[in-house]
Amino acid sequence: IISFGAAGRQLYISTWNAYFKDVTPESDRNAVMAVRTRLTLVLGMIVPLATGYILSMAKEDSVKILIHQSYIVLAIFAALLLMFVLRKIRGGDKITEEKTVKEEKHRIDLKDAFITITKNKNYMFFMFCLFFYYSSWQLDWTLWYYGRVHYLGLDEFMLSVSDVAGTFAQFIAVGFWKKINDKMGASFGTPYGIWGLALSCFCIIFSTQLYEQGNALLSTAVFMVIWFIASLPQPVITLNLPLCLMEVADPKYSALCISLFTILTTFTNAIMPAVGVAIHNALGGDVSAFRETYLIICFLRIIAGGLFFIRWRKMRKTA
């Protein structure tokens, strides 16, 4: 059942980027993506805080399970509403090119597509940077939640508060990064967002050290403060990566380029969280091993940000 649900989610992600490119004119993409990111972050603050509070009020597991089931039912209705809305949206490049696309519709020549895409150096280097970034980011997707519960002692509500703290920081920073995109281009801010993820490693390292010493309240406060600061540059990841992809995707095979983007991120998502847990266990599986694992993750994210910084310099020279 989990695999079936994940397959549907990945299909949505892979087609969404191509859909966004079709219905949004190129000149408006930065502004539209900024609005979408803002709305996503607003809901990212309200929904986890409300649902986490409701869960924390329930003491029995049977009640918690019933609440989770209610969330899923509500999500189904939200998905049906989303389907209705998406079917009503038309516009952007899709409308002006619709007649031409119908007239020129033909089967994709896989050999020509492979040669064309592999010769696109900007796209290939972007995918290399992307692979390194997603690998370093997804390494802690299991450890992040495990550590906050077992090594920092957060309950459901405090987990939601920590998520909201990071989301709120991103929300107030979106407008700033949108302006940076307008002036410097989408490629400029991406490394700073990734370096923000590297900084976020220290919030879990320092706070678990304090919690281990018996300073529960101080450890939570330190975690929240560093996490808030580290989240300020992170909206550029959500905002800029799709824009960077559309900059380098080959016009003839743009849908295929976007699909490869999703395949790559899905592949790393299937492997890297387990790799992170394996590193943690190999180092001892305790809180010290947890902090050592995060030092490794931090180092890899610094490198990933460096690769995107190099990419920005290359793109700037060839602009």
Buried (B, 14 or more C-beta within 10 A) or exposed (E): EEEEEEEEEBEBEBBBBBBBBBBBEEEEBBEBBBEBBBEBBEEBBEBBBEBBEBBBEBEEEEEBEEBEEEBEEEEEEEEEEEEEEEEEEEEBEBEEEEEEEEEEEEEEEEEEBEEBBEEBEBBEBBBEBBBBBBBBBBBBBBBBEBBBBEBBEBEBBBBBBBBBBBBBBBBBBBEBBBEBBEEEBBBBBBBBBBBBBBBBBBBBBBBBBBBBEEBBEEBBEBBBBBBBBBBBBBBBBBBBBBBBBBBBBBEBBBBBBBBBBBEBBBEBBEEBBEBBBEBBEEBEEEBEBBBBBBEBBBEBBBEBBBBBBEBBEBBEEEE
